[in-house]
């Protein structure tokens, strides 16, 4: 199944500033996706381990099954002042 990914903050530099399409297996969870991305982009794996996935402005849990055709945002940890 095909999902669409948008990367924010440092992940834009490490992976892509443009949205990408990514092929995953049926019943892929958010946690599975992070593992797959960590394998594909090992230079970003440390950041990906603490990255959250969001769908339609809501964070999804690690065990959430991803839906075909949906657009997910990958949001790394941020700090503010």
mmCIF file of the N, C-alpha and C atoms, coordinates in Angstrom:
data_MODEL
# 
_entry.id   MODEL 
# 
loop_
_atom_site.group_PDB 
_atom_site.id 
_atom_site.type_symbol 
_atom_site.label_atom_id 
_atom_site.label_alt_id 
_atom_site.label_comp_id 
_atom_site.label_asym_id 
_atom_site.label_entity_id 
_atom_site.label_seq_id 
_atom_site.pdbx_PDB_ins_code 
_atom_site.Cartn_x 
_atom_site.Cartn_y 
_atom_site.Cartn_z 
_atom_site.occupancy 
_atom_site.B_iso_or_equiv 
_atom_site.pdbx_formal_charge 
_atom_site.auth_seq_id 
_atom_site.auth_comp_id 
_atom_site.auth_asym_id 
_atom_site.auth_atom_id 
_atom_site.pdbx_PDB_model_num 
ATOM 1   N N  . UNK A 1 1  ? 0.839  -1.169 0.000  1.00 0.00 ? 1  UNK A N  1 
ATOM 2   C CA . UNK A 1 1  ? 0.000  0.000  0.000  1.00 0.00 ? 1  UNK A CA 1 
ATOM 3   C C  . UNK A 1 1  ? 0.886  1.235  0.000  1.00 0.00 ? 1  UNK A C  1 
ATOM 4   N N  . UNK A 1 2  ? 0.342  2.312  -0.478 1.00 0.00 ? 2  UNK A N  1 
ATOM 5   C CA . UNK A 1 2  ? 1.095  3.552  -0.660 1.00 0.00 ? 2  UNK A CA 1 
ATOM 6   C C  . UNK A 1 2  ? 0.624  4.605  0.338  1.00 0.00 ? 2  UNK A C  1 
ATOM 7   N N  . UNK A 1 3  ? 1.577  5.224  1.043  1.00 0.00 ? 3  UNK A N  1 
ATOM 8   C CA . UNK A 1 3  ? 1.266  6.344  1.924  1.00 0.00 ? 3  UNK A CA 1 
ATOM 9   C C  . UNK A 1 3  ? 2.130  7.527  1.493  1.00 0.00 ? 3  UNK A C  1 
ATOM 10  N N  . UNK A 1 4  ? 1.784  8.704  1.970  1.00 0.00 ? 4  UNK A N  1 
ATOM 11  C CA . UNK A 1 4  ? 2.519  9.916  1.632  1.00 0.00 ? 4  UNK A CA 1 
ATOM 12  C C  . UNK A 1 4  ? 3.094  10.491 2.926  1.00 0.00 ? 4  UNK A C  1 
ATOM 13  N N  . UNK A 1 5  ? 4.344  10.915 2.862  1.00 0.00 ? 5  UNK A N  1 
ATOM 14  C CA . UNK A 1 5  ? 5.040  11.389 4.050  1.00 0.00 ? 5  UNK A CA 1 
ATOM 15  C C  . UNK A 1 5  ? 5.536  12.816 3.857  1.00 0.00 ? 5  UNK A C  1 
ATOM 16  N N  . UNK A 1 6  ? 5.352  13.619 4.901  1.00 0.00 ? 6  UNK A N  1 
ATOM 17  C CA . UNK A 1 6  ? 5.873  14.982 4.934  1.00 0.00 ? 6  UNK A CA 1 
ATOM 18  C C  . UNK A 1 6  ? 6.800  15.060 6.143  1.00 0.00 ? 6  UNK A C  1 
ATOM 19  N N  . UNK A 1 7  ? 8.005  15.546 5.917  1.00 0.00 ? 7  UNK A N  1 
ATOM 20  C CA . UNK A 1 7  ? 9.005  15.633 6.977  1.00 0.00 ? 7  UNK A CA 1 
ATOM 21  C C  . UNK A 1 7  ? 9.141  17.077 7.446  1.00 0.00 ? 7  UNK A C  1 
ATOM 22  N N  . UNK A 1 8  ? 9.305  17.253 8.747  1.00 0.00 ? 8  UNK A N  1 
ATOM 23  C CA . UNK A 1 8  ? 9.451  18.583 9.325  1.00 0.00 ? 8  UNK A CA 1 
ATOM 24  C C  . UNK A 1 8  ? 10.796 18.729 10.021 1.00 0.00 ? 8  UNK A C  1 
ATOM 25  N N  . UNK A 1 9  ? 11.185 19.998 10.190 1.00 0.00 ? 9  UNK A N  1 
ATOM 26  C CA . UNK A 1 9  ? 12.381 20.397 10.935 1.00 0.00 ? 9  UNK A CA 1 
ATOM 27  C C  . UNK A 1 9  ? 13.625 19.695 10.381 1.00 0.00 ? 9  UNK A C  1 
ATOM 28  N N  . UNK A 1 10 ? 14.431 19.112 11.233 1.00 0.00 ? 10 UNK A N  1 
ATOM 29  C CA . UNK A 1 10 ? 15.700 18.518 10.809 1.00 0.00 ? 10 UNK A CA 1 
ATOM 30  C C  . UNK A 1 10 ? 15.504 17.356 9.833  1.00 0.00 ? 10 UNK A C  1 
ATOM 31  N N  . UNK A 1 11 ? 14.353 16.716 9.880  1.00 0.00 ? 11 UNK A N  1 
ATOM 32  C CA . UNK A 1 11 ? 14.108 15.607 8.952  1.00 0.00 ? 11 UNK A CA 1 
ATOM 33  C C  . UNK A 1 11 ? 13.989 16.091 7.509  1.00 0.00 ? 11 UNK A C  1 
ATOM 34  N N  . UNK A 1 12 ? 13.623 17.343 7.319  1.00 0.00 ? 12 UNK A N  1 
ATOM 35  C CA . UNK A 1 12 ? 13.614 17.910 5.964  1.00 0.00 ? 12 UNK A CA 1 
ATOM 36  C C  . UNK A 1 12 ? 15.024 17.893 5.386  1.00 0.00 ? 12 UNK A C  1 
ATOM 37  N N  . UNK A 1 13 ? 16.002 18.215 6.218  1.00 0.00 ? 13 UNK A N  1 
ATOM 38  C CA . UNK A 1 13 ? 17.397 18.225 5.775  1.00 0.00 ? 13 UNK A CA 1 
ATOM 39  C C  . UNK A 1 13 ? 17.956 16.813 5.614  1.00 0.00 ? 13 UNK A C  1 
ATOM 40  N N  . UNK A 1 14 ? 17.586 15.935 6.506  1.00 0.00 ? 14 UNK A N  1 
ATOM 41  C CA . UNK A 1 14 ? 18.164 14.594 6.501  1.00 0.00 ? 14 UNK A CA 1 
ATOM 42  C C  . UNK A 1 14 ? 17.492 13.634 5.517  1.00 0.00 ? 14 UNK A C  1 
ATOM 43  N N  . UNK A 1 15 ? 16.202 13.850 5.231  1.00 0.00 ? 15 UNK A N  1 
ATOM 44  C CA . UNK A 1 15 ? 15.490 12.912 4.357  1.00 0.00 ? 15 UNK A CA 1 
ATOM 45  C C  . UNK A 1 15 ? 14.955 13.607 3.114  1.00 0.00 ? 15 UNK A C  1 
ATOM 46  N N  . UNK A 1 16 ? 14.028 14.543 3.278  1.00 0.00 ? 16 UNK A N  1 
ATOM 47  C CA . UNK A 1 16 ? 13.467 15.221 2.110  1.00 0.00 ? 16 UNK A CA 1 
ATOM 48  C C  . UNK A 1 16 ? 12.681 16.464 2.521  1.00 0.00 ? 16 UNK A C  1 
ATOM 49  N N  . UNK A 1 17 ? 12.899 17.527 1.782  1.00 0.00 ? 17 UNK A N  1 
ATOM 50  C CA . UNK A 1 17 ? 12.130 18.755 2.003  1.00 0.00 ? 17 UNK A CA 1 
ATOM 51  C C  . UNK A 1 17 ? 10.801 18.698 1.252  1.00 0.00 ? 17 UNK A C  1 
ATOM 52  N N  . UNK A 1 18 ? 10.686 17.750 0.346  1.00 0.00 ? 18 UNK A N  1 
ATOM 53  C CA . UNK A 1 18 ? 9.465  17.557 -0.437 1.00 0.00 ? 18 UNK A CA 1 
ATOM 54  C C  . UNK A 1 18 ? 8.717  16.326 0.076  1.00 0.00 ? 18 UNK A C  1 
ATOM 55  N N  . UNK A 1 19 ? 7.394  16.314 0.002  1.00 0.00 ? 19 UNK A N  1 
ATOM 56  C CA . UNK A 1 19 ? 6.641  15.110 0.369  1.00 0.00 ? 19 UNK A CA 1 
ATOM 57  C C  . UNK A 1 19 ? 7.076  13.933 -0.509 1.00 0.00 ? 19 UNK A C  1 
ATOM 58  N N  . UNK A 1 20 ? 7.073  12.745 0.070  1.00 0.00 ? 20 UNK A N  1 
ATOM 59  C CA . UNK A 1 20 ? 7.421  11.549 -0.695 1.00 0.00 ? 20 UNK A CA 1 
ATOM 60  C C  . UNK A 1 20 ? 6.312  10.512 -0.552 1.00 0.00 ? 20 UNK A C  1 
ATOM 61  N N  . UNK A 1 21 ? 6.223  9.644  -1.539 1.00 0.00 ? 21 UNK A N  1 
ATOM 62  C CA . UNK A 1 21 ? 5.340  8.484  -1.455 1.00 0.00 ? 21 UNK A CA 1 
ATOM 63  C C  . UNK A 1 21 ? 6.191  7.319  -0.980 1.00 0.00 ? 21 UNK A C  1 
ATOM 64  N N  . UNK A 1 22 ? 5.611  6.473  -0.145 1.00 0.00 ? 22 UNK A N  1 
ATOM 65  C CA . UNK A 1 22 ? 6.374  5.372  0.448  1.00 0.00 ? 22 UNK A CA 1 
ATOM 66  C C  . UNK A 1 22 ? 5.510  4.126  0.457  1.00 0.00 ? 22 UNK A C  1 
ATOM 67  N N  . UNK A 1 23 ? 6.068  3.040  0.007  1.00 0.00 ? 23 UNK A N  1 
ATOM 68  C CA . UNK A 1 23 ? 5.355  1.761  -0.054 1.00 0.00 ? 23 UNK A CA 1 
ATOM 69  C C  . UNK A 1 23 ? 5.542  1.009  1.263  1.00 0.00 ? 23 UNK A C  1 
ATOM 70  N N  . UNK A 1 24 ? 4.434  0.577  1.869  1.00 0.00 ? 24 UNK A N  1 
ATOM 71  C CA . UNK A 1 24 ? 4.470  -0.222 3.097  1.00 0.00 ? 24 UNK A CA 1 
ATOM 72  C C  . UNK A 1 24 ? 3.529  -1.412 2.942  1.00 0.00 ? 24 UNK A C  1 
ATOM 73  N N  . UNK A 1 25 ? 3.736  -2.412 3.781  1.00 0.00 ? 25 UNK A N  1 
ATOM 74  C CA . UNK A 1 25 ? 2.861  -3.581 3.756  1.00 0.00 ? 25 UNK A CA 1 
ATOM 75  C C  . UNK A 1 25 ? 1.541  -3.276 4.453  1.00 0.00 ? 25 UNK A C  1 
ATOM 76  N N  . UNK A 1 26 ? 0.527  -4.035 4.102  1.00 0.00 ? 26 UNK A N  1 
ATOM 77  C CA . UNK A 1 26 ? -0.774 -3.920 4.766  1.00 0.00 ? 26 UNK A CA 1 
ATOM 78  C C  . UNK A 1 26 ? -0.571 -4.163 6.255  1.00 0.00 ? 26 UNK A C  1 
ATOM 79  N N  . UNK A 1 27 ? -1.326 -3.469 7.081  1.00 0.00 ? 27 UNK A N  1 
ATOM 80  C CA . UNK A 1 27 ? -1.263 -3.544 8.543  1.00 0.00 ? 27 UNK A CA 1 
ATOM 81  C C  . UNK A 1 27 ? 0.027  -2.982 9.128  1.00 0.00 ? 27 UNK A C  1 
ATOM 82  N N  . UNK A 1 28 ? 0.715  -2.140 8.372  1.00 0.00 ? 28 UNK A N  1 
ATOM 83  C CA . UNK A 1 28 ? 1.918  -1.464 8.867  1.00 0.00 ? 28 UNK A CA 1 
ATOM 84  C C  . UNK A 1 28 ? 1.502  -0.468 9.951  1.00 0.00 ? 28 UNK A C  1 
ATOM 85  N N  . UNK A 1 29 ? 2.200  -0.486 11.064 1.00 0.00 ? 29 UNK A N  1 
ATOM 86  C CA . UNK A 1 29 ? 1.911  0.453  12.147 1.00 0.00 ? 29 UNK A CA 1 
ATOM 87  C C  . UNK A 1 29 ? 2.851  1.653  12.069 1.00 0.00 ? 29 UNK A C  1 
ATOM 88  N N  . UNK A 1 30 ? 2.558  2.675  12.842 1.00 0.00 ? 30 UNK A N  1 
ATOM 89  C CA . UNK A 1 30 ? 3.431  3.846  12.906 1.00 0.00 ? 30 UNK A CA 1 
ATOM 90  C C  . UNK A 1 30 ? 4.830  3.427  13.355 1.00 0.00 ? 30 UNK A C  1 
ATOM 91  N N  . UNK A 1 31 ? 4.890  2.530  14.305 1.00 0.00 ? 31 UNK A N  1 
ATOM 92  C CA . UNK A 1 31 ? 6.181  2.027  14.795 1.00 0.00 ? 31 UNK A CA 1 
ATOM 93  C C  . UNK A 1 31 ? 6.935  1.282  13.691 1.00 0.00 ? 31 UNK A C  1 
ATOM 94  N N  . UNK A 1 32 ? 6.215  0.475  12.909 1.00 0.00 ? 32 UNK A N  1 
ATOM 95  C CA . UNK A 1 32 ? 6.831  -0.242 11.786 1.00 0.00 ? 32 UNK A CA 1 
ATOM 96  C C  . UNK A 1 32 ? 7.407  0.752  10.777 1.00 0.00 ? 32 UNK A C  1 
ATOM 97  N N  . UNK A 1 33 ? 6.662  1.808  10.503 1.00 0.00 ? 33 UNK A N  1 
ATOM 98  C CA . UNK A 1 33 ? 7.120  2.810  9.540  1.00 0.00 ? 33 UNK A CA 1 
ATOM 99  C C  . UNK A 1 33 ? 8.410  3.461  10.010 1.00 0.00 ? 33 UNK A C  1 
ATOM 100 N N  . UNK A 1 34 ? 8.481  3.816  11.275 1.00 0.00 ? 34 UNK A N  1 
ATOM 101 C CA . UNK A 1 34 ? 9.703  4.431  11.815 1.00 0.00 ? 34 UNK A CA 1 
ATOM 102 C C  . UNK A 1 34 ? 10.875 3.467  11.661 1.00 0.00 ? 34 UNK A C  1 
ATOM 103 N N  . UNK A 1 35 ? 10.651 2.181  11.922 1.00 0.00 ? 35 UNK A N  1 
ATOM 104 C CA . UNK A 1 35 ? 11.706 1.179  11.743 1.00 0.00 ? 35 UNK A CA 1 
ATOM 105 C C  . UNK A 1 35 ? 12.151 1.092  10.284 1.00 0.00 ? 35 UNK A C  1 
ATOM 106 N N  . UNK A 1 36 ? 11.184 1.088  9.360  1.00 0.00 ? 36 UNK A N  1 
ATOM 107 C CA . UNK A 1 36 ? 11.505 1.028  7.930  1.00 0.00 ? 36 UNK A CA 1 
ATOM 108 C C  . UNK A 1 36 ? 12.296 2.254  7.487  1.00 0.00 ? 36 UNK A C  1 
ATOM 109 N N  . UNK A 1 37 ? 11.869 3.421  7.933  1.00 0.00 ? 37 UNK A N  1 
ATOM 110 C CA . UNK A 1 37 ? 12.572 4.649  7.572  1.00 0.00 ? 37 UNK A CA 1 
ATOM 111 C C  . UNK A 1 37 ? 13.979 4.678  8.171  1.00 0.00 ? 37 UNK A C  1 
ATOM 112 N N  . UNK A 1 38 ? 14.130 4.154  9.381  1.00 0.00 ? 38 UNK A N  1 
ATOM 113 C CA . UNK A 1 38 ? 15.451 4.101  10.023 1.00 0.00 ? 38 UNK A CA 1 
ATOM 114 C C  . UNK A 1 38 ? 16.409 3.209  9.242  1.00 0.00 ? 38 UNK A C  1 
ATOM 115 N N  . UNK A 1 39 ? 15.879 2.137  8.665  1.00 0.00 ? 39 UNK A N  1 
ATOM 116 C CA . UNK A 1 39 ? 16.704 1.255  7.836  1.00 0.00 ? 39 UNK A CA 1 
ATOM 117 C C  . UNK A 1 39 ? 17.052 1.923  6.512  1.00 0.00 ? 39 UNK A C  1 
ATOM 118 N N  . UNK A 1 40 ? 16.092 2.588  5.910  1.00 0.00 ? 40 UNK A N  1 
ATOM 119 C CA . UNK A 1 40 ? 16.309 3.228  4.606  1.00 0.00 ? 40 UNK A CA 1 
ATOM 120 C C  . UNK A 1 40 ? 17.191 4.471  4.721  1.00 0.00 ? 40 UNK A C  1 
ATOM 121 N N  . UNK A 1 41 ? 17.066 5.189  5.829  1.00 0.00 ? 41 UNK A N  1 
ATOM 122 C CA . UNK A 1 41 ? 17.833 6.417  6.055  1.00 0.00 ? 41 UNK A CA 1 
ATOM 123 C C  . UNK A 1 41 ? 18.613 6.302  7.369  1.00 0.00 ? 41 UNK A C  1 
ATOM 124 N N  . UNK A 1 42 ? 19.657 5.470  7.402  1.00 0.00 ? 42 UNK A N  1 
ATOM 125 C CA . UNK A 1 42 ? 20.378 5.247  8.666  1.00 0.00 ? 42 UNK A CA 1 
ATOM 126 C C  . UNK A 1 42 ? 20.983 6.517  9.262  1.00 0.00 ? 42 UNK A C  1 
ATOM 127 N N  . UNK A 1 43 ? 21.300 7.493  8.427  1.00 0.00 ? 43 UNK A N  1 
ATOM 128 C CA . UNK A 1 43 ? 21.854 8.758  8.920  1.00 0.00 ? 43 UNK A CA 1 
ATOM 129 C C  . UNK A 1 43 ? 20.828 9.564  9.722  1.00 0.00 ? 43 UNK A C  1 
ATOM 130 N N  . UNK A 1 44 ? 19.559 9.197  9.641  1.00 0.00 ? 44 UNK A N  1 
ATOM 131 C CA . UNK A 1 44 ? 18.508 9.892  10.384 1.00 0.00 ? 44 UNK A CA 1 
ATOM 132 C C  . UNK A 1 44 ? 17.892 9.018  11.468 1.00 0.00 ? 44 UNK A C  1 
ATOM 133 N N  . UNK A 1 45 ? 18.423 7.813  11.669 1.00 0.00 ? 45 UNK A N  1 
ATOM 134 C CA . UNK A 1 45 ? 17.776 6.854  12.580 1.00 0.00 ? 45 UNK A CA 1 
ATOM 135 C C  . UNK A 1 45 ? 17.689 7.343  14.024 1.00 0.00 ? 45 UNK A C  1 
ATOM 136 N N  . UNK A 1 46 ? 18.703 8.043  14.502 1.00 0.00 ? 46 UNK A N  1 
ATOM 137 C CA . UNK A 1 46 ? 18.666 8.533  15.892 1.00 0.00 ? 46 UNK A CA 1 
ATOM 138 C C  . UNK A 1 46 ? 17.504 9.501  16.104 1.00 0.00 ? 46 UNK A C  1 
ATOM 139 N N  . UNK A 1 47 ? 17.272 10.363 15.140 1.00 0.00 ? 47 UNK A N  1 
ATOM 140 C CA . UNK A 1 47 ? 16.171 11.327 15.237 1.00 0.00 ? 47 UNK A CA 1 
ATOM 141 C C  . UNK A 1 47 ? 14.827 10.625 15.038 1.00 0.00 ? 47 UNK A C  1 
ATOM 142 N N  . UNK A 1 48 ? 14.786 9.705  14.094 1.00 0.00 ? 48 UNK A N  1 
ATOM 143 C CA . UNK A 1 48 ? 13.535 8.993  13.820 1.00 0.00 ? 48 UNK A CA 1 
ATOM 144 C C  . UNK A 1 48 ? 13.019 8.233  15.040 1.00 0.00 ? 48 UNK A C  1 
ATOM 145 N N  . UNK A 1 49 ? 13.917 7.742  15.876 1.00 0.00 ? 49 UNK A N  1 
ATOM 146 C CA . UNK A 1 49 ? 13.508 6.967  17.061 1.00 0.00 ? 49 UNK A CA 1 
ATOM 147 C C  . UNK A 1 49 ? 12.655 7.786  18.029 1.00 0.00 ? 49 UNK A C  1 
ATOM 148 N N  . UNK A 1 50 ? 12.815 9.109  17.988 1.00 0.00 ? 50 UNK A N  1 
ATOM 149 C CA . UNK A 1 50 ? 12.009 9.952  18.890 1.00 0.00 ? 50 UNK A CA 1 
ATOM 150 C C  . UNK A 1 50 ? 11.017 10.817 18.115 1.00 0.00 ? 50 UNK A C  1 
ATOM 151 N N  . UNK A 1 51 ? 10.782 10.461 16.852 1.00 0.00 ? 51 UNK A N  1 
ATOM 152 C CA . UNK A 1 51 ? 9.862  11.200 15.997 1.00 0.00 ? 51 UNK A CA 1 
ATOM 153 C C  . UNK A 1 51 ? 8.433  10.687 16.175 1.00 0.00 ? 51 UNK A C  1 
ATOM 154 N N  . UNK A 1 52 ? 7.477  11.602 16.102 1.00 0.00 ? 52 UNK A N  1 
ATOM 155 C CA . UNK A 1 52 ? 6.057  11.241 16.183 1.00 0.00 ? 52 UNK A CA 1 
ATOM 156 C C  . UNK A 1 52 ? 5.420  11.370 14.817 1.00 0.00 ? 52 UNK A C  1 
ATOM 157 N N  . UNK A 1 53 ? 4.429  10.546 14.571 1.00 0.00 ? 53 UNK A N  1 
ATOM 158 C CA . UNK A 1 53 ? 3.660  10.582 13.332 1.00 0.00 ? 53 UNK A CA 1 
ATOM 159 C C  . UNK A 1 53 ? 2.332  11.270 13.612 1.00 0.00 ? 53 UNK A C  1 
ATOM 160 N N  . UNK A 1 54 ? 1.889  12.090 12.680 1.00 0.00 ? 54 UNK A N  1 
ATOM 161 C CA . UNK A 1 54 ? 0.597  12.760 12.822 1.00 0.00 ? 54 UNK A CA 1 
ATOM 162 C C  . UNK A 1 54 ? -0.225 12.557 11.557 1.00 0.00 ? 54 UNK A C  1 
ATOM 163 N N  . UNK A 1 55 ? -1.521 12.444 11.758 1.00 0.00 ? 55 UNK A N  1 
ATOM 164 C CA . UNK A 1 55 ? -2.493 12.322 10.672 1.00 0.00 ? 55 UNK A CA 1 
ATOM 165 C C  . UNK A 1 55 ? -3.575 13.359 10.927 1.00 0.00 ? 55 UNK A C  1 
ATOM 166 N N  . UNK A 1 56 ? -3.771 14.254 9.972  1.00 0.00 ? 56 UNK A N  1 
ATOM 167 C CA . UNK A 1 56 ? -4.798 15.295 10.085 1.00 0.00 ? 56 UNK A CA 1 
ATOM 168 C C  . UNK A 1 56 ? -4.705 16.050 11.410 1.00 0.00 ? 56 UNK A C  1 
ATOM 169 N N  . UNK A 1 57 ? -3.532 16.560 11.707 1.00 0.00 ? 57 UNK A N  1 
ATOM 170 C CA . UNK A 1 57 ? -3.281 17.392 12.897 1.00 0.00 ? 57 UNK A CA 1 
ATOM 171 C C  . UNK A 1 57 ? -3.411 16.659 14.226 1.00 0.00 ? 57 UNK A C  1 
ATOM 172 N N  . UNK A 1 58 ? -3.425 15.338 14.221 1.00 0.00 ? 58 UNK A N  1 
ATOM 173 C CA . UNK A 1 58 ? -3.495 14.558 15.457 1.00 0.00 ? 58 UNK A CA 1 
ATOM 174 C C  . UNK A 1 58 ? -2.356 13.543 15.475 1.00 0.00 ? 58 UNK A C  1 
ATOM 175 N N  . UNK A 1 59 ? -1.645 13.477 16.593 1.00 0.00 ? 59 UNK A N  1 
ATOM 176 C CA . UNK A 1 59 ? -0.621 12.445 16.723 1.00 0.00 ? 59 UNK A CA 1 
ATOM 177 C C  . UNK A 1 59 ? -1.286 11.069 16.739 1.00 0.00 ? 59 UNK A C  1 
ATOM 178 N N  . UNK A 1 60 ? -0.589 10.097 16.148 1.00 0.00 ? 60 UNK A N  1 
ATOM 179 C CA . UNK A 1 60 ? -1.080 8.724  16.191 1.00 0.00 ? 60 UNK A CA 1 
ATOM 180 C C  . UNK A 1 60 ? -0.168 7.919  17.099 1.00 0.00 ? 60 UNK A C  1 
ATOM 181 N N  . UNK A 1 61 ? -0.723 6.886  17.730 1.00 0.00 ? 61 UNK A N  1 
ATOM 182 C CA . UNK A 1 61 ? 0.051  6.029  18.612 1.00 0.00 ? 61 UNK A CA 1 
ATOM 183 C C  . UNK A 1 61 ? 0.964  5.098  17.832 1.00 0.00 ? 61 UNK A C  1 
ATOM 184 N N  . UNK A 1 62 ? 1.948  4.534  18.516 1.00 0.00 ? 62 UNK A N  1 
ATOM 185 C CA . UNK A 1 62 ? 2.909  3.638  17.875 1.00 0.00 ? 62 UNK A CA 1 
ATOM 186 C C  . UNK A 1 62 ? 2.252  2.422  17.242 1.00 0.00 ? 62 UNK A C  1 
ATOM 187 N N  . UNK A 1 63 ? 1.181  1.949  17.825 1.00 0.00 ? 63 UNK A N  1 
ATOM 188 C CA . UNK A 1 63 ? 0.512  0.733  17.332 1.00 0.00 ? 63 UNK A CA 1 
ATOM 189 C C  . UNK A 1 63 ? -0.616 1.031  16.339 1.00 0.00 ? 63 UNK A C  1 
ATOM 190 N N  . UNK A 1 64 ? -0.793 2.292  15.989 1.00 0.00 ? 64 UNK A N  1 
ATOM 191 C CA . UNK A 1 64 ? -1.829 2.666  15.021 1.00 0.00 ? 64 UNK A CA 1 
ATOM 192 C C  . UNK A 1 64 ? -1.491 2.092  13.650 1.00 0.00 ? 64 UNK A C  1 
ATOM 193 N N  . UNK A 1 65 ? -2.454 1.403  13.041 1.00 0.00 ? 65 UNK A N  1 
ATOM 194 C CA . UNK A 1 65 ? -2.271 0.851  11.695 1.00 0.00 ? 65 UNK A CA 1 
ATOM 195 C C  . UNK A 1 65 ? -2.481 1.976  10.685 1.00 0.00 ? 65 UNK A C  1 
ATOM 196 N N  . UNK A 1 66 ? -1.518 2.123  9.784  1.00 0.00 ? 66 UNK A N  1 
ATOM 197 C CA . UNK A 1 66 ? -1.581 3.174  8.781  1.00 0.00 ? 66 UNK A CA 1 
ATOM 198 C C  . UNK A 1 66 ? -2.585 2.823  7.693  1.00 0.00 ? 66 UNK A C  1 
ATOM 199 N N  . UNK A 1 67 ? -3.147 3.857  7.072  1.00 0.00 ? 67 UNK A N  1 
ATOM 200 C CA . UNK A 1 67 ? -4.183 3.665  6.057  1.00 0.00 ? 67 UNK A CA 1 
ATOM 201 C C  . UNK A 1 67 ? -3.637 3.995  4.675  1.00 0.00 ? 67 UNK A C  1 
ATOM 202 N N  . UNK A 1 68 ? -3.994 3.167  3.706  1.00 0.00 ? 68 UNK A N  1 
ATOM 203 C CA . UNK A 1 68 ? -3.574 3.346  2.328  1.00 0.00 ? 68 UNK A CA 1 
ATOM 204 C C  . UNK A 1 68 ? -3.998 4.717  1.806  1.00 0.00 ? 68 UNK A C  1 
ATOM 205 N N  . UNK A 1 69 ? -3.062 5.405  1.152  1.00 0.00 ? 69 UNK A N  1 
ATOM 206 C CA . UNK A 1 69 ? -3.364 6.680  0.520  1.00 0.00 ? 69 UNK A CA 1 
ATOM 207 C C  . UNK A 1 69 ? -3.326 7.889  1.435  1.00 0.00 ? 69 UNK A C  1 
ATOM 208 N N  . UNK A 1 70 ? -3.183 7.685  2.733  1.00 0.00 ? 70 UNK A N  1 
ATOM 209 C CA . UNK A 1 70 ? -3.187 8.816  3.673  1.00 0.00 ? 70 UNK A CA 1 
ATOM 210 C C  . UNK A 1 70 ? -1.853 9.549  3.669  1.00 0.00 ? 70 UNK A C  1 
ATOM 211 N N  . UNK A 1 71 ? -1.897 10.792 4.139  1.00 0.00 ? 71 UNK A N  1 
ATOM 212 C CA . UNK A 1 71 ? -0.708 11.628 4.245  1.00 0.00 ? 71 UNK A CA 1 
ATOM 213 C C  . UNK A 1 71 ? -0.353 11.784 5.722  1.00 0.00 ? 71 UNK A C  1 
ATOM 214 N N  . UNK A 1 72 ? 0.868  11.386 6.068  1.00 0.00 ? 72 UNK A N  1 
ATOM 215 C CA . UNK A 1 72 ? 1.335  11.436 7.449  1.00 0.00 ? 72 UNK A CA 1 
ATOM 216 C C  . UNK A 1 72 ? 2.487  12.427 7.562  1.00 0.00 ? 72 UNK A C  1 
ATOM 217 N N  . UNK A 1 73 ? 2.506  13.154 8.662  1.00 0.00 ? 73 UNK A N  1 
ATOM 218 C CA . UNK A 1 73 ? 3.589  14.084 8.941  1.00 0.00 ? 73 UNK A CA 1 
ATOM 219 C C  . UNK A 1 73 ? 4.510  13.459 9.973  1.00 0.00 ? 73 UNK A C  1 
ATOM 220 N N  . UNK A 1 74 ? 5.808  13.590 9.755  1.00 0.00 ? 74 UNK A N  1 
ATOM 221 C CA . UNK A 1 74 ? 6.799  13.101 10.712 1.00 0.00 ? 74 UNK A CA 1 
ATOM 222 C C  . UNK A 1 74 ? 7.391  14.307 11.429 1.00 0.00 ? 74 UNK A C  1 
ATOM 223 N N  . UNK A 1 75 ? 7.147  14.358 12.727 1.00 0.00 ? 75 UNK A N  1 
ATOM 224 C CA . UNK A 1 75 ? 7.524  15.530 13.516 1.00 0.00 ? 75 UNK A CA 1 
ATOM 225 C C  . UNK A 1 75 ? 8.549  15.114 14.564 1.00 0.00 ? 75 UNK A C  1 
ATOM 226 N N  . UNK A 1 76 ? 9.796  15.574 14.387 1.00 0.00 ? 76 UNK A N  1 
ATOM 227 C CA . UNK A 1 76 ? 10.832 15.237 15.373 1.00 0.00 ? 76 UNK A CA 1 
ATOM 228 C C  . UNK A 1 76 ? 10.632 16.057 16.646 1.00 0.00 ? 76 UNK A C  1 
ATOM 229 N N  . UNK A 1 77 ? 11.328 15.679 17.715 1.00 0.00 ? 77 UNK A N  1 
ATOM 230 C CA . UNK A 1 77 ? 11.209 16.461 18.934 1.00 0.00 ? 77 UNK A CA 1 
ATOM 231 C C  . UNK A 1 77 ? 11.705 17.884 18.701 1.00 0.00 ? 77 UNK A C  1 
ATOM 232 N N  . UNK A 1 78 ? 11.041 18.828 19.330 1.00 0.00 ? 78 UNK A N  1 
ATOM 233 C CA . UNK A 1 78 ? 11.419 20.231 19.197 1.00 0.00 ? 78 UNK A CA 1 
ATOM 234 C C  . UNK A 1 78 ? 11.544 20.844 20.583 1.00 0.00 ? 78 UNK A C  1 
ATOM 235 N N  . UNK A 1 79 ? 12.306 21.898 20.672 1.00 0.00 ? 79 UNK A N  1 
ATOM 236 C CA . UNK A 1 79 ? 12.381 22.623 21.928 1.00 0.00 ? 79 UNK A CA 1 
ATOM 237 C C  . UNK A 1 79 ? 12.038 24.080 21.657 1.00 0.00 ? 79 UNK A C  1 
ATOM 238 N N  . UNK A 1 80 ? 11.539 24.719 22.637 1.00 0.00 ? 80 UNK A N  1 
ATOM 239 C CA . UNK A 1 80 ? 11.134 26.108 22.451 1.00 0.00 ? 80 UNK A CA 1 
ATOM 240 C C  . UNK A 1 80 ? 11.737 26.980 23.545 1.00 0.00 ? 80 UNK A C  1 
ATOM 241 N N  . UNK A 1 81 ? 11.506 28.217 23.399 1.00 0.00 ? 81 UNK A N  1 
ATOM 242 C CA . UNK A 1 81 ? 12.059 29.126 24.392 1.00 0.00 ? 81 UNK A CA 1 
ATOM 243 C C  . UNK A 1 81 ? 11.077 30.164 24.804 1.00 0.00 ? 81 UNK A C  1 
# 
